[in-house]
């Protein structure tokens, strides 16, 4: 194969691009591999879609409707910036016969607005509010892939994994909580060939940044002396002190996580055991790490004898735990951005991570809500969770059940060896 990708350049012929992409896609579909020069972001997404057993002839599944959808999106943080999206993108979408779409961090479309005739065409492929367009369900597409790679993405024609989506072009950009950095969802613009231009990607990226700025203005100012720590779904913690943000090293992330979980304090010898799986690490090494951390935090926040934090720390994992304790499973899942410091091997962190994960997944299974179970099952940390997939297959309606059952059989066979 020699000409499998034609760049999205101004003036390039859309028919030529579609043909090149179609040949690349058909080669992948028949041989199970991607031959360059297909763009790497697309090739990687095709591979993820294939591993998730997405059927190229399939469609996205609608999971939320009517009252459930209305209540969910009214409570979603992005509801506060929907007026901004409409102001910045509404005329552009209407004049160009495009659609504006906003999804949550799990790829569920919350709003789909724009040109009436285009909306009617999009309905045929379930590009509608309440449908899940994550890569694990709908394959390569701009909102789902932007969430998967956490950066703006444009997807043109046959770059989409689902064949019914090949006539479309879309561009999407992720949106984050300006205070914690947590992924909230993505904003997308979808339409025809007129969107196959680099300016479309730049435009939607600028809209996402404007939304994050708008959320920052709407957020209440931090209380004096407040300390927030975000460690879920990330290997390097985000610390916010009096509104000032700092990204911590992996070791400092582990230290601060342990100390925030031990407000009464901890002696040096015990902290050494809690942090290092390697027993050959000396107290001198730990003291050097704490000295550097104190320089970052300031002497008033970190004290010694015993080591302790002098101010209460509001952590994202405590938020999940509190909501679970009150029975607010939906709220707990919305606050769970992923496993706690997922790459950490520190004994204390491993215990905390396992305990939180077990508590949340047990609550999800007991609740039996198909949307919440799907959020876990289709996440990177839940794709191999046999118990959750079994629970999901047991509560899905008939037409959605076969795909979940196939995944259950696959995981069961894999675990049996």
Secondary structure by P-SEA (a helix, b strand, c coil): cccccccccccccaaaaaaaaaaaaaaaaacccccccccaaaaaaaaaaaaacccccbbbbbcccaaaaaaaaaacccccaaaaaaaacaaaaaaacbbbbbbccccccccccccaaaaaaaaaaccccccccccccccccaaaaaaacccbbbbccccccccccccccbbbbbbccccccccccccccccccccccaaaaaaaaaaaaaaaaaaaaaccccccbbbbbbcccccbbbbbcccbbbbbcaaaaaaaaaaaaccccccaaaaaaaccccccccaaaaaaaaaaaaaaaccccccccccccccccccaaaaaaaaaaacaaaaaaaacccccccccccaaaaaaaaaaaaaaaaaaaaaccaaaaaaaaacccccccaaaaaaaaacccccccaaaaaaaaaaaaaaac
